[in-house]
């Protein structure tokens, strides 16, 4: 079905289907009819809501850094930490890499994203090229905000420490919980498609558009940054000036390279100790699996299952799933596209939750510093495991999900498909 180019259209970023956007009421969202991905959502007060949530979240983050976060009492010895003390302790233990990771994904990236939402939705007067660059960075860094994962790691730490003494929350704990909730809500209310259309008008496509067919079959591509519809031959987007192709260039090669590297690191990450516990002068090293076994033996079955699923099952299954996606995307046999797309969405969503064990170690290392009585330190396994999580996240992001759907019809030529890989 052909449609006029001035109608609101969008190329689904997940399956490349050309869709005509319906008129949405407040609170409604438009989903892709093929892969069911959310294309756009219409919010009431689309400027004020994100700005309000973003400003409130930044205020809560400021409060969370000013006061004690959690505390612990063991046999009369008291220890308390602030959020800013966690990376300081890790740096003192020569684990600057984990300290940097903590600061980047738990504080700096979330704060930057909230400031970006305020700038873009609040109409802050800035040059156009600055706003374009800020929007590009915002939507690329969104997946690396791990505030809620860190919060889950803190709760797991509480369960581990209850066996040794009294654990309590500090003044800044509630503000940080509120920061977590508010920043999630700010992201939800910031619609990418609407934001770009408000910032800069989408470029006009001269050719007729065939709704219900893939963009690649019509010689069209979607800008990976601003979602503008462009000719395949046009590599530079006239709206956001980012370069792109019909499919992510060398997608499968990059994905497999990152996947193989993560597999190579995953073995020593599980065999080498991730944490050293010094108790009454005795040093005890523990691996990820040893920690799960210890929690299970102490009766903390739910927490043991959470750690086992997040740190053992999820990374293993994620690597197998990514390898499966690459294998099927590179093949020519008929596959269940809907099932593969669900696998991809699950992989993309759950992968970062494996970082929970790294955050648990960071909190324990900063809080439990009581001399010869009891102290906890990170070990090399924690760094290796963090690298595994980061590499698998990059592997999922470099994989182009549209390759799953390219074999669904007879539109694409072999030369077009091979060019995107």
HUZIDA-V675648 format. One record per residue. N is the residue number from 1. D_FIRST is the distance of its C-alpha to the first C-alpha in Angstrom with 2 decimals. Layout:
# HUZIDA-V675648
n->N d_first->D_FIRST
n->N d_first->D_FIRST
This chain:
# HUZIDA-V675648
n->1 d_first->0.00
n->2 d_first->3.79
n->3 d_first->6.60
n->4 d_first->10.31
n->5 d_first->12.50
n->6 d_first->15.05
n->7 d_first->13.29
n->8 d_first->14.85
n->9 d_first->13.05
n->10 d_first->14.84
n->11 d_first->14.95
n->12 d_first->16.84
n->13 d_first->20.26
n->14 d_first->21.01
n->15 d_first->18.18
n->16 d_first->15.99
n->17 d_first->12.73
n->18 d_first->10.54
n->19 d_first->10.79
n->20 d_first->10.76
n->21 d_first->14.42
n->22 d_first->15.67
n->23 d_first->18.90
n->24 d_first->21.65
n->25 d_first->25.16
n->26 d_first->28.19
n->27 d_first->28.58
n->28 d_first->24.99
n->29 d_first->22.93
n->30 d_first->19.30
n->31 d_first->18.93
n->32 d_first->16.48
n->33 d_first->15.05
n->34 d_first->15.90
n->35 d_first->19.30
n->36 d_first->20.28
n->37 d_first->21.53
n->38 d_first->22.18
n->39 d_first->20.05
n->40 d_first->21.95
n->41 d_first->24.54
n->42 d_first->25.72
n->43 d_first->29.53
n->44 d_first->32.00
n->45 d_first->34.10
n->46 d_first->31.98
n->47 d_first->34.73
n->48 d_first->37.87
n->49 d_first->37.16
n->50 d_first->36.65
n->51 d_first->39.55
n->52 d_first->41.81
n->53 d_first->41.21
n->54 d_first->41.61
n->55 d_first->44.86
n->56 d_first->46.25
n->57 d_first->45.50
n->58 d_first->47.26
n->59 d_first->50.25
n->60 d_first->50.44
n->61 d_first->50.28
n->62 d_first->53.18
n->63 d_first->55.23
n->64 d_first->54.46
n->65 d_first->56.03
n->66 d_first->59.14
n->67 d_first->60.72
n->68 d_first->61.54
n->69 d_first->58.59
n->70 d_first->60.29
n->71 d_first->63.92
n->72 d_first->66.02
n->73 d_first->69.62
n->74 d_first->71.48
n->75 d_first->75.20
n->76 d_first->75.73
n->77 d_first->73.81
n->78 d_first->70.85
n->79 d_first->67.88
n->80 d_first->65.00
n->81 d_first->62.14
n->82 d_first->59.80
n->83 d_first->56.28
n->84 d_first->57.49
n->85 d_first->60.32
n->86 d_first->58.09
n->87 d_first->57.08
n->88 d_first->60.64
n->89 d_first->62.12
n->90 d_first->59.69
n->91 d_first->60.63
n->92 d_first->64.30
n->93 d_first->63.71
n->94 d_first->62.22
n->95 d_first->58.68
n->96 d_first->57.18
n->97 d_first->53.88
n->98 d_first->53.36
n->99 d_first->54.63
n->100 d_first->52.11
n->101 d_first->49.28
n->102 d_first->50.43
n->103 d_first->50.61
n->104 d_first->47.25
n->105 d_first->45.03
n->106 d_first->47.05
n->107 d_first->48.04
n->108 d_first->46.89
n->109 d_first->43.15
n->110 d_first->42.74
n->111 d_first->44.83
n->112 d_first->42.89
n->113 d_first->39.55
n->114 d_first->40.99
n->115 d_first->42.32
n->116 d_first->38.96
n->117 d_first->37.22
n->118 d_first->39.97
n->119 d_first->39.51
n->120 d_first->35.72
n->121 d_first->35.36
n->122 d_first->38.72
n->123 d_first->38.13
n->124 d_first->41.06
n->125 d_first->41.64
n->126 d_first->41.05
n->127 d_first->39.84
n->128 d_first->36.09
n->129 d_first->36.59
n->130 d_first->38.67
n->131 d_first->36.06
n->132 d_first->33.40
n->133 d_first->35.82
n->134 d_first->36.80
n->135 d_first->33.22
n->136 d_first->32.65
n->137 d_first->35.85
n->138 d_first->35.21
n->139 d_first->31.99
n->140 d_first->33.51
n->141 d_first->36.77
n->142 d_first->35.46
n->143 d_first->35.66
n->144 d_first->39.28
n->145 d_first->40.61
n->146 d_first->42.86
n->147 d_first->44.76
n->148 d_first->44.05
n->149 d_first->44.96
n->150 d_first->48.23
n->151 d_first->48.97
n->152 d_first->48.54
n->153 d_first->50.87
n->154 d_first->53.46
n->155 d_first->53.44
n->156 d_first->53.93
n->157 d_first->56.79
n->158 d_first->58.45
n->159 d_first->58.57
n->160 d_first->60.10
n->161 d_first->62.71
n->162 d_first->63.84
n->163 d_first->65.95
n->164 d_first->67.98
n->165 d_first->68.47
n->166 d_first->67.14
n->167 d_first->63.75
n->168 d_first->62.60
n->169 d_first->59.95
n->170 d_first->60.85
n->171 d_first->60.11
n->172 d_first->56.95
n->173 d_first->55.32
n->174 d_first->53.79
n->175 d_first->52.45
n->176 d_first->50.75
n->177 d_first->49.14
n->178 d_first->47.90
n->179 d_first->46.66
n->180 d_first->44.64
n->181 d_first->43.04
n->182 d_first->42.41
n->183 d_first->40.80
n->184 d_first->38.40
n->185 d_first->37.51
n->186 d_first->37.13
n->187 d_first->34.57
n->188 d_first->32.62
n->189 d_first->32.49
n->190 d_first->31.41
n->191 d_first->27.63
n->192 d_first->26.67
n->193 d_first->23.33
n->194 d_first->25.07
n->195 d_first->28.17
n->196 d_first->26.64
n->197 d_first->24.70
n->198 d_first->28.04
n->199 d_first->30.00
n->200 d_first->28.03
n->201 d_first->24.83
n->202 d_first->21.90
n->203 d_first->21.47
n->204 d_first->18.91
n->205 d_first->16.25
n->206 d_first->16.24
n->207 d_first->13.31
n->208 d_first->9.65
n->209 d_first->7.95
n->210 d_first->5.10
n->211 d_first->5.50
n->212 d_first->7.19
n->213 d_first->8.59
n->214 d_first->12.04
n->215 d_first->13.22
n->216 d_first->15.70
n->217 d_first->13.42
n->218 d_first->12.19
n->219 d_first->15.82
n->220 d_first->15.72
n->221 d_first->18.16
n->222 d_first->19.25
n->223 d_first->22.75
n->224 d_first->24.98
n->225 d_first->27.08
n->226 d_first->25.13
n->227 d_first->21.53
n->228 d_first->20.37
n->229 d_first->17.33
n->230 d_first->18.99
n->231 d_first->18.79
n->232 d_first->20.32
n->233 d_first->23.19
n->234 d_first->24.17
n->235 d_first->26.60
n->236 d_first->28.03
n->237 d_first->26.07
n->238 d_first->26.99
n->239 d_first->27.01
n->240 d_first->29.19
n->241 d_first->30.53
n->242 d_first->30.13
n->243 d_first->29.52
n->244 d_first->26.98
n->245 d_first->25.05
n->246 d_first->21.80
n->247 d_first->23.92
n->248 d_first->27.36
n->249 d_first->29.78
n->250 d_first->32.08
n->251 d_first->30.79
n->252 d_first->32.33
n->253 d_first->35.54
n->254 d_first->36.15
n->255 d_first->35.39
n->256 d_first->37.75
n->257 d_first->40.44
n->258 d_first->40.48
n->259 d_first->40.38
n->260 d_first->43.32
n->261 d_first->45.30
n->262 d_first->44.82
n->263 d_first->45.96
n->264 d_first->49.03
n->265 d_first->49.92
n->266 d_first->49.20
n->267 d_first->52.21
n->268 d_first->54.88
n->269 d_first->53.23
n->270 d_first->54.06
n->271 d_first->57.42
n->272 d_first->58.85
n->273 d_first->60.05
n->274 d_first->57.80
n->275 d_first->60.56
n->276 d_first->64.36
n->277 d_first->66.29
n->278 d_first->69.89
n->279 d_first->71.88
n->280 d_first->75.66
n->281 d_first->75.90
n->282 d_first->73.94
n->283 d_first->70.67
n->284 d_first->68.03
n->285 d_first->64.86
n->286 d_first->61.78
n->287 d_first->58.53
n->288 d_first->55.25
n->289 d_first->56.05
n->290 d_first->59.62
n->291 d_first->58.44
n->292 d_first->56.30
n->293 d_first->59.32
n->294 d_first->61.60
n->295 d_first->59.39
n->296 d_first->59.14
n->297 d_first->62.91
n->298 d_first->63.52
n->299 d_first->61.46
n->300 d_first->58.49
n->301 d_first->56.05
n->302 d_first->52.93
n->303 d_first->53.41
n->304 d_first->54.19
n->305 d_first->50.94
n->306 d_first->48.98
n->307 d_first->50.59
n->308 d_first->50.19
n->309 d_first->46.48
n->310 d_first->45.73
n->311 d_first->48.05
n->312 d_first->48.21
n->313 d_first->45.32
n->314 d_first->42.45
n->315 d_first->43.25
n->316 d_first->43.84
n->317 d_first->40.73
n->318 d_first->38.64
n->319 d_first->39.88
n->320 d_first->39.24
n->321 d_first->35.70
n->322 d_first->34.89
n->323 d_first->36.41
n->324 d_first->34.34
n->325 d_first->31.07
n->326 d_first->32.11
n->327 d_first->33.15
n->328 d_first->29.91
n->329 d_first->27.75
n->330 d_first->29.87
n->331 d_first->29.79
n->332 d_first->27.57
n->333 d_first->28.13
n->334 d_first->25.76
n->335 d_first->26.26
n->336 d_first->25.54
n->337 d_first->23.14
n->338 d_first->23.35
n->339 d_first->27.12
n->340 d_first->27.34
n->341 d_first->25.31
n->342 d_first->27.74
n->343 d_first->30.58
n->344 d_first->29.40
n->345 d_first->29.13
n->346 d_first->32.59
n->347 d_first->34.04
n->348 d_first->32.82
n->349 d_first->34.19
n->350 d_first->37.57
n->351 d_first->38.69
n->352 d_first->40.39
n->353 d_first->42.35
n->354 d_first->44.59
n->355 d_first->46.20
n->356 d_first->48.02
n->357 d_first->51.03
n->358 d_first->51.46
n->359 d_first->51.57
n->360 d_first->54.06
n->361 d_first->56.33
n->362 d_first->56.01
n->363 d_first->57.09
n->364 d_first->59.90
n->365 d_first->61.21
n->366 d_first->61.45
n->367 d_first->62.89
n->368 d_first->65.34
n->369 d_first->67.97
n->370 d_first->71.35
n->371 d_first->73.54
n->372 d_first->75.19
n->373 d_first->74.36
n->374 d_first->70.64
n->375 d_first->68.12
n->376 d_first->64.68
n->377 d_first->63.25
n->378 d_first->59.97
n->379 d_first->60.18
n->380 d_first->58.30
n->381 d_first->56.07
n->382 d_first->54.40
n->383 d_first->53.40
n->384 d_first->52.09
n->385 d_first->50.08
n->386 d_first->48.57
n->387 d_first->47.54
n->388 d_first->45.90
n->389 d_first->43.80
n->390 d_first->42.83
n->391 d_first->41.92
n->392 d_first->39.77
n->393 d_first->37.94
n->394 d_first->37.33
n->395 d_first->36.25
n->396 d_first->33.60
n->397 d_first->32.37
n->398 d_first->32.20
n->399 d_first->30.15
n->400 d_first->26.43
n->401 d_first->24.63
n->402 d_first->21.39
n->403 d_first->23.44
n->404 d_first->23.45
n->405 d_first->19.69
n->406 d_first->19.46
n->407 d_first->20.58
n->408 d_first->18.06
n->409 d_first->15.81
n->410 d_first->16.45
n->411 d_first->14.67
n->412 d_first->17.75
n->413 d_first->20.79
n->414 d_first->24.23
n->415 d_first->25.28
n->416 d_first->22.59
n->417 d_first->23.53
n->418 d_first->27.22
n->419 d_first->27.06
n->420 d_first->26.06
n->421 d_first->28.93
